[in-house]
Amino acid sequence: MTDQIATDEEIEKKVLEIVAEQTMVGKSEITLASTPEELGIDSLGLVEIVFAIEEAFNVSVPYNANDPSTSDFDLSTVKAVVDAVKRLIEEQKQTT
């Protein structure tokens, strides 16, 4: 996915796959409204999701694991993550 421009649908699908893989929750049980708490994601799980997103989309996620409240990356719901990834990809396209 890093060598091509991903569509919104592809981004959403990949983020859902990453969340499912990192949480061991079935994709069918994850919705865009799902929160980390609902999915049983702890702080380490959030970091693993951030790393997986960086690798999958070749972006740098502005996430501070030591102080998540200061991070400019919304992890409050799966939809927030999808939207944040879309924004990062768009910003990256504009700088290249």
Secondary structure in CASP SS format (residue, H / E / C, confidence):
PFRMAT SS
TARGET T0000
AUTHOR 0000-0000-0000
METHOD secondary structure of the structure
MODEL  1
M C 1.00
T C 1.00
D C 1.00
Q C 1.00
I C 1.00
A C 1.00
T C 1.00
D H 1.00
E H 1.00
E H 1.00
I H 1.00
E H 1.00
K H 1.00
K H 1.00
V H 1.00
L H 1.00
E H 1.00
I H 1.00
V H 1.00
A H 1.00
E H 1.00
Q H 1.00
T H 1.00
M C 1.00
V C 1.00
G C 1.00
K H 1.00
S H 1.00
E H 1.00
I C 1.00
T C 1.00
L C 1.00
A C 1.00
S C 1.00
T C 1.00
P C 1.00
E C 1.00
E C 1.00
L C 1.00
G C 1.00
I C 1.00
D C 1.00
S H 1.00
L H 1.00
G H 1.00
L H 1.00
V H 1.00
E H 1.00
I H 1.00
V H 1.00
F H 1.00
A H 1.00
I H 1.00
E H 1.00
E H 1.00
A H 1.00
F H 1.00
N C 1.00
V C 1.00
S C 1.00
V C 1.00
P C 1.00
Y C 1.00
N C 1.00
A C 1.00
N C 1.00
D C 1.00
P H 1.00
S H 1.00
T H 1.00
S C 1.00
D C 1.00
F C 1.00
D C 1.00
L C 1.00
S C 1.00
T C 1.00
V H 1.00
K H 1.00
A H 1.00
V H 1.00
V H 1.00
D H 1.00
A H 1.00
V H 1.00
K H 1.00
R H 1.00
L H 1.00
I H 1.00
E H 1.00
E H 1.00
Q H 1.00
K H 1.00
Q H 1.00
T H 1.00
T C 1.00
END
